[in-house]
């Protein structure tokens, strides 16, 4: 099996949640959601972890999780910095937060040179999702100048919260199980028995039941970095009048590569239920769910007991 790296996007500010949710304890032994992802990743066969964080988060992040992970696996840290932009360009004075998930992964370009998976730090993906990923990455190679990527796909209904809206990449999958297109919807809510999204807070569009969605659990080869670099430059120029708020989304880059015939993305369907803390009110539900999995023997009571 090829050496595989897990890239964890942990640089989000967590504004809706009201704190650094990446280091909030959820498990009975004080574990965070990220602990369970790393635990599942190591069991599935990942041999290196790269954390993407903000520079001012380094001390609390390493104290709360990094130091114990470093004892178990080769671990590296990459800082997502607003100033990390193409030479000759300038960061607007009113730009505060990082540039989005595409920029986050781009920040790893000098730290990753193996097939790699990308996940969010604050999403619970389930053990079988990581096994799907390692099985694919262990045997994939780019061919004939076409990147061979993958994505773990979740059923939309398994990824919603009762406490507000969520952002998801809505996917169309072809008859051979490859991603045909993906559209980022940033405001999805449950409305009665239906699930809908809006782009203007006025008009609501129903999403078909059992739609496949992306939870930012991707598998890539290192060729992605050159594509991100060139496309981030284009993004910067295209959005020159909206650089205080514009986001460089990873799914949009993947979609563009698919449409250009430069990438194939195999969708790996997962039956796992997503758990996350998009909002502070989600916390108790996630803690209850994890306690149930511990009780049923899915996880030990203390993940990292020495």
Secondary structure as UniProt FT lines:
FT   STRAND          4..9
FT   TURN            15..18
FT   HELIX           21..23
FT   TURN            28..29
FT   HELIX           33..44
FT   STRAND          48..53
FT   HELIX           55..57
FT   HELIX           58..61
FT   HELIX           62..66
FT   HELIX           67..70
FT   TURN            71..72
FT   STRAND          74..79
FT   TURN            82..83
FT   TURN            87..88
FT   TURN            93..94
FT   HELIX           101..106
FT   TURN            107..111
FT   STRAND          115..120
FT   TURN            121..122
FT   STRAND          123..124
FT   HELIX           127..137
FT   TURN            138..139
FT   TURN            144..145
FT   STRAND          146..155
FT   HELIX           156..159
FT   STRAND          166..173
FT   TURN            175..176
FT   STRAND          178..191
FT   TURN            192..193
FT   STRAND          194..198
FT   STRAND          204..206
FT   TURN            209..210
FT   STRAND          212..220
FT   TURN            222..223
FT   HELIX           224..238
FT   TURN            239..241
FT   TURN            243..245
FT   HELIX           250..259
FT   TURN            260..261
FT   STRAND          263..270
FT   STRAND          275..276
FT   HELIX           280..282
FT   HELIX           283..295
FT   TURN            296..297
FT   TURN            303..304
//
